[in-house]
């Protein structure tokens, strides 16, 4: 600890590594609604938030767990699930009349091609206006899950033991990881139908 009177103790949420107040202040001053994206060990979370004097107000929310209702049986934390969650939050926001927002990734590092940016791409594809750079968006192949399908096919042909270990959660539920692209397109279509 500091021994001088000039030392200022950071806010509790900053000490806990939960909030970057400099970034937050800039977003609040902009006066725009925020697309808040967070990820956990199992799920992707997306919310449309508005800053008020008494605290943030949640206007719309979507989690990757909700994709089950649309027939998604694969992982809830991979890149295709992140994109579909972004698509879902975009559809929900547009239904509530929210068309513009800015991205709030919190303390997540802004890595190119990260799942957080797949959520952003999904929201933009739904019809929202969110400023972003094309460089950070994952490739279309990764968004659709083609990399998972190719890897599963390769392992199944060349090393069945690793295939069974790597995709054991899918195989227990009798789901074929090679068909993730078809499932992705089907679920995407179901979500987009809600806009009509």
Secondary structure, DSSP 8 states (H G I E B T S, - for coil): ---STT-----HHHHTT---HHHHHHHHHHT--EEEEEE-SS-EEEEEEEEETTEEEEEEEEEGGGGGGGT--S-SSSHHHHHHHHHHHHHHHHHTT--EEEEE-TTS---TT-HHHHHHHHHHHHT-EE---GGGS--HHHHHTHHHHHHHHHHHHH-HHHHHHHTHHHHHTT--GGGHHHHHHHHHHHHHHTT-
